[in-house]
Amino acid sequence: MKTVGIIAEFNPFHNGHKYLIEQAKAKTGADCCVVIMSGDFVQRGAPAICNKYLRTEMALKSGADIVFELPAVYTLGSAELFAEGAVTLLTFTGQIDYLCFGSESGDIDALIKCASIIEDYTSTPAFKDELSSYIKNGVSYPSAFSKALGDTLGNLQSLLYSPNNLLGIEYLKALSRLKSLKLYPNTLENDRKSVDNSEINLHYPTPLAIHRNGSEHFDTEITGYSSATAIRDYIINNDDLQELSGTLPSEAYKILSDNKNRLLPVTENDFSNMLYMRLNTMSDDELFAIPDINPDLIHKLIDFRGKYICISDLIMSLKSKCFTYTAISRAIFRILLCPLYLDAIKQTDNEKPYLRLLGFNKDCSEFLRNLRNSELINIVTKPADGPLSDPSYKLDIYAANLYEQVCSNKFNSKFSEELKSGPIMF
């Protein structure tokens, strides 16, 4: 059985995602499409518009065959950490033949070359000094990173101006590190250690970039291939979703329509009360202990103690040339998931990695059977049987229950305990 892997968020699942899966299968000849997907919180630092089970169902009914959950410790990290976690876990299954991703350029050779240059140059003292200098002068990290690269990339520089190219480059960097046996067991971004895993015999996927079809990432127009941003905005602001019928696969449209105002939409502002409580109950030391958040941003958040403000307004009031919207939002949701987020991100012991199964089609059961005796990774089918002592897994359960609590309060629905859930099967 030939297998293609895809890293996704499906927030929500739309025509562009279906196109990616179809093209990935067609270009690779794969029989099985395995997806590793963000859970209830996504990489831009926000709750998903609907829970991971609805998004899994959309994917399985629209071309995906197996969906695993990417642990929350990775989804709330940087693009680099997000990519490392997803690529490593997919590779550790030992059965992924191809790794496919959408890209504005679609030129895999150019992306590989770009990833290689960035990987080499960013490890030099010259780059690190330049980056540090820009950040100290109030430049946001993304802009500082681009400026510090300077003319190193030559005519490849334009690849960095598109979000899917950037994420694809991170996937390629992560795959390159795996191949060079530099695996990172520690998720703490500023304290990583590479280790020699020469005794591990990994089956590495071949990367393939699929030219992205449709609107740009932040386009707001509703078309046949609308951006996820435009679709989310429309769902949030309209009760009747009929206009989305042409931009969503039929099954995804039905799932979203049937659950509108029952289980969705969930937005960042639904967590505003919780943030107010967190900021007013966590000490300064506890806030400053959260890694990978700029101390100046923590100071600004502390200034809002005792002042109730919805999260979107808070982010806009703090957004500046120093702090991007995503950086602020990601910091807020890291705070909301403390102290378990802090325990997970500081995890240094090398527990056997796990993959939580969210759903699958029976036709690809062979893939799952082969995983049962894996020496590299544990597969979790029933949450209650998962590694309950693992800090990362504890965070996953806590994040899911926090999301479910907000959802049940907002829509007056029955609370569904995460440990009692199970995978979707078709």
C-alpha positions in Angstrom: 0.0 0.0 0.0 1.4 3.4 -1.0 0.7 6.2 1.5 0.8 10.0 1.2 1.0 12.2 4.3 -0.5 15.7 4.7 -0.1 18.2 7.6 -3.3 20.2 8.0 -5.7 22.2 10.2 -8.8 22.1 8.0 -10.2 25.1 9.8 -12.6 24.4 8.2 -12.3 21.9 5.4 -12.9 23.6 2.0 -12.5 23.0 -1.7 -8.8 23.8 -1.6 -8.2 21.0 0.9 -10.1 18.6 -1.2 -8.1 19.6 -4.2 -4.8 19.1 -2.3 -5.8 15.5 -1.3 -7.0 14.6 -4.8 -3.8 16.0 -6.3 -1.6 14.3 -3.7 -3.1 10.9 -4.4 -3.1 11.4 -8.2 0.5 12.6 -8.4 1.9 9.9 -6.1 -0.4 7.0 -6.9 -1.1 6.7 -3.2 -3.9 4.4 -2.0 -4.1 6.0 1.4 -4.0 9.6 2.6 -2.8 10.0 6.2 -3.4 13.4 7.8 -2.0 14.8 11.0 -4.3 17.7 12.0 -4.3 20.3 14.7 -6.8 19.6 17.4 -9.1 22.2 19.0 -6.5 24.9 18.9 -4.6 25.9 15.8 -1.2 27.2 15.0 -2.1 30.9 14.5 -2.9 30.9 18.2 -6.7 30.6 18.3 -9.5 28.0 18.8 -10.6 26.1 15.7 -13.9 27.3 14.4 -15.4 23.9 15.1 -14.1 20.9 17.1 -11.6 18.4 15.8 -14.2 15.6 15.4 -16.4 17.7 13.0 -13.3 18.6 11.1 -12.2 15.0 11.0 -15.6 13.9 9.7 -15.4 16.5 6.9 -11.9 15.3 5.9 -12.8 11.6 5.9 -15.9 12.2 3.8 -13.9 14.3 1.3 -10.9 12.1 0.5 -8.8 11.7 3.6 -8.4 8.1 4.9 -6.8 8.4 8.3 -6.7 11.5 10.6 -4.4 11.8 13.6 -4.2 14.7 16.1 -1.1 16.8 16.3 -0.4 17.4 20.0 -1.3 20.8 21.3 2.3 21.5 22.5 3.2 21.7 18.7 0.1 23.5 17.5 0.6 26.4 19.8 4.3 26.6 18.9 6.1 28.5 16.2 5.8 27.4 12.6 9.2 25.7 13.1 8.0 23.7 16.1 4.7 22.9 14.4 6.5 21.5 11.4 9.0 19.5 13.4 6.3 17.9 15.5 4.1 17.0 12.5 6.9 15.8 10.2 8.6 13.7 13.0 5.4 12.0 14.1 4.4 11.2 10.5 7.8 9.8 9.7 7.9 7.7 12.9 4.9 5.8 11.6 7.4 4.2 9.2 4.8 4.0 6.4 4.6 7.5 4.8 6.0 7.3 1.3 5.3 10.9 0.3 4.8 14.2 2.2 2.6 16.6 0.2 1.8 20.2 1.0 0.2 23.1 -0.7 2.4 25.9 -2.0 2.0 29.2 -3.8 5.0 28.3 -6.0 4.6 24.5 -6.4 8.3 24.3 -7.2 9.7 21.6 -4.9 13.3 22.0 -6.1 13.3 25.7 -5.4 11.7 25.2 -2.0 14.3 22.5 -1.1 17.1 24.8 -2.1 15.7 27.7 -0.1 15.2 25.5 2.9 18.8 24.3 2.7 20.2 27.8 2.4 18.2 29.0 5.3 19.1 26.1 7.5 22.8 26.6 6.8 22.9 30.4 7.1 20.7 30.7 10.2 23.1 28.7 12.2 25.9 31.2 11.7 27.0 33.8 14.3 26.5 36.5 11.7 22.8 35.7 11.2 22.2 35.4 14.9 23.8 38.7 15.7 21.8 40.4 12.9 18.5 38.8 14.1 19.1 39.8 17.7 20.0 43.4 16.7 16.7 43.8 14.7 14.6 42.4 17.5 16.3 44.6 20.1 15.3 47.6 17.9 11.6 46.7 18.0 11.3 44.7 14.8 8.8 41.8 14.9 10.4 38.4 14.6 9.1 37.6 11.1 10.4 40.9 9.8 13.6 40.6 11.7 14.2 37.1 10.3 13.7 38.3 6.7 15.9 41.3 7.2 18.7 39.2 8.8 18.7 36.9 5.8 19.4 39.9 3.6 20.4 38.9 0.1 21.4 35.4 1.0 18.6 33.8 -0.9 19.0 35.8 -4.1 16.1 35.3 -6.5 14.6 32.7 -4.0 13.8 35.6 -1.6 10.3 36.0 -3.0 9.3 32.5 -1.8 9.3 33.9 1.7 6.5 36.3 0.9 3.8 33.6 0.8 2.6 31.8 3.9 2.2 28.3 2.4 5.7 28.5 0.9 7.0 29.4 4.3 5.3 26.5 6.0 6.5 24.2 3.3 10.0 25.3 3.8 9.7 24.5 7.5 8.5 21.0 6.6 11.5 20.5 4.4 13.9 21.8 7.1 12.3 19.4 9.6 12.7 16.5 7.1 16.3 17.4 6.5 17.0 17.4 10.2 15.5 13.9 10.5 17.6 12.6 7.7 20.8 14.1 9.3 19.7 12.3 12.5 19.3 15.6 14.4 16.1 14.8 16.2 14.8 17.2 18.9 13.3 15.4 21.9 12.9 18.6 23.8 10.1 20.9 22.7 11.5 24.0 24.5 12.3 26.2 21.5 15.3 28.0 23.1 16.9 24.9 24.7 16.9 22.2 22.0 19.6 19.5 21.8 20.3 17.4 18.8 20.9 13.7 19.4 22.5 10.9 17.3 19.8 8.4 16.5 21.9 6.3 14.2 20.4 3.1 15.4 16.9 4.2 14.3 16.1 3.0 10.8 13.5 5.4 9.4 11.5 5.3 6.2 11.7 8.9 5.0 8.9 10.4 2.9 9.6 12.1 -0.4 8.4 15.7 -0.3 6.1 17.0 -3.0 4.7 20.6 -3.4 1.2 20.9 -4.9 0.6 24.3 -6.5 -2.0 26.0 -4.4 -5.3 26.6 -6.2 -7.5 29.5 -5.2 -7.6 32.7 -3.1 -4.6 34.1 -1.2 -4.3 33.3 2.5 -6.0 36.5 3.8 -8.4 37.1 0.9 -12.0 37.8 2.2 -13.9 37.2 -1.1 -16.2 34.1 -1.2 -15.4 32.2 -4.4 -15.1 28.6 -5.6 -11.7 28.4 -3.9 -12.1 30.8 -0.9 -9.5 31.1 1.8 -10.1 29.6 5.2 -10.0 33.1 6.6 -12.9 34.3 4.4 -14.9 31.2 5.1 -14.5 31.6 8.9 -15.4 35.2 8.8 -18.6 34.4 6.8 -19.6 31.6 9.2 -19.1 33.9 12.2 -21.1 36.8 10.7 -24.0 35.0 8.9 -26.6 32.5 10.1 -27.5 31.2 6.6 -24.5 29.5 5.0 -26.0 29.0 1.6 -23.4 31.2 -0.1 -20.7 28.9 1.1 -22.2 25.9 -0.8 -19.9 26.5 -3.8 -16.7 26.9 -1.8 -17.1 23.8 0.4 -17.3 20.1 -0.5 -20.9 19.0 -0.2 -20.3 16.9 2.9 -18.3 19.7 4.6 -21.1 22.2 3.8 -23.7 19.9 5.3 -21.7 19.3 8.5 -21.1 23.0 9.0 -24.7 24.0 8.2 -26.2 21.3 10.4 -24.1 22.4 13.4 -24.2 26.1 13.0 -25.3 27.6 16.3 -25.3 24.1 17.8 -21.5 23.4 18.0 -20.0 26.3 16.0 -18.7 28.8 15.5 -16.2 29.0 18.3 -14.0 32.2 18.4 -11.2 33.6 20.4 -13.6 36.0 22.1 -15.5 33.0 23.7 -12.4 32.6 25.9 -12.3 36.3 27.1 -13.7 35.5 30.6 -11.1 32.8 31.1 -8.3 35.1 30.1 -9.6 37.7 32.5 -9.5 35.1 35.3 -6.0 33.9 34.3 -4.4 37.3 34.2 -5.9 38.2 37.6 -5.0 34.9 39.3 -1.5 34.1 37.9 1.4 35.8 39.5 4.0 37.8 37.6 6.5 35.1 38.1 4.1 32.4 36.7 3.5 34.6 33.6 7.2 35.3 33.0 8.0 31.6 33.4 6.1 30.7 30.2 8.8 30.2 27.5 8.9 31.8 24.1 6.8 34.8 25.0 8.5 38.2 24.8 8.8 39.7 28.3 7.7 43.1 27.0 4.5 41.5 25.8 3.9 39.9 29.2 4.4 43.4 30.8 1.7 44.8 28.5 -0.7 42.0 29.3 -0.2 42.5 33.0 -1.2 46.1 32.5 -4.7 44.8 31.6 -5.3 43.2 35.0 -8.6 44.2 36.4 -9.8 45.5 33.0 -12.2 43.3 31.1 -11.7 43.4 27.4 -12.6 40.8 24.7 -9.6 39.0 23.3 -9.8 40.4 19.7 -9.9 44.0 21.0 -7.0 43.2 23.4 -4.9 41.8 20.6 -5.6 44.8 18.3 -4.7 47.2 21.2 -1.4 45.5 21.6 -0.6 44.9 17.9 2.4 46.9 16.8 5.6 46.7 14.6 7.1 44.7 17.5 4.2 42.2 18.1 2.2 40.6 15.3 -1.5 39.6 15.8 -0.5 35.9 15.7 2.3 36.3 18.2 -0.1 38.0 20.7 -2.8 35.5 20.1 -0.5 32.6 20.5 0.8 34.0 23.8 -2.7 34.5 25.1 -3.7 30.9 24.4 -0.5 29.6 25.9 -1.4 31.5 29.1 -5.0 30.0 29.0 -3.6 26.5 28.8 -1.2 26.9 31.7 0.1 25.3 33.9 -0.2 22.2 31.7 1.2 24.0 28.7 4.3 24.9 30.8 4.8 21.3 31.9 4.5 20.0 28.4 6.8 22.6 26.8 9.5 21.9 29.4 9.3 18.2 29.0 12.8 16.8 28.7 12.4 13.1 29.1 12.3 11.0 26.0 9.0 9.2 26.4 7.9 7.2 23.4 5.9 9.6 21.1 2.2 9.0 20.6 -0.3 9.6 17.9 -3.9 10.0 18.8 -6.3 8.5 16.2 -9.2 10.8 15.4 -10.8 8.8 12.6 -10.3 6.5 9.7 -11.8 4.7 6.7 -11.8 0.9 7.0 -10.1 0.5 3.6 -6.9 1.8 5.2 -7.0 -0.4 8.3 -3.7 -2.1 7.3 -1.8 1.1 8.1 -3.2 1.1 11.6 -2.5 -2.6 12.1 1.1 -2.1 11.2 1.4 0.6 13.8 0.3 -1.6 16.7 3.8 -3.2 17.2 5.8 -0.1 16.3 9.0 0.4 18.4 9.0 4.1 17.5 5.5 5.4 18.3 2.4 4.5 20.3 -1.0 4.7 18.7 -3.9 5.9 20.9 -7.4 4.8 19.8 -9.2 5.3 23.1 -8.1 8.5 25.0 -8.5 6.8 28.4 -5.9 4.3 27.3 -3.4 6.9 26.3 -0.2 7.9 28.2 -2.0 9.7 31.0 1.3 10.6 32.8 2.9 12.2 29.7 2.8 16.0 30.2 2.0 16.5 26.5 -0.9 14.1 26.6 -2.3 15.8 29.7 -2.2 19.1 27.8 -4.1 17.5 24.9 -6.9 16.3 27.2 -7.0 19.6 29.1 -7.2 21.6 25.9 -10.0 19.5 24.5 -12.0 19.8 27.7 -11.4 23.5 27.9 -12.7 23.9 24.3 -15.7 21.7 25.0 -16.5 23.6 28.2 -16.6 26.9 26.2 -18.7 25.2 23.5 -21.2 23.7 25.9 -21.6 27.0 27.7 -22.1 29.0 24.5 -24.6 26.7 22.8 -26.1 25.1 25.9 -25.1 21.7 24.6 -24.1 18.6 26.6 -20.5 18.5 27.8 -18.6 15.7 26.2 -15.7 14.4 28.3 -12.6 13.9 26.2 -11.5 10.7 27.9 -14.8 9.1 27.0 -14.5 9.9 23.3 -13.4 7.6 20.5 -12.3 7.7 16.8 -14.7 8.2 13.9 -14.9 5.2 11.6 -16.3 4.9 8.1 
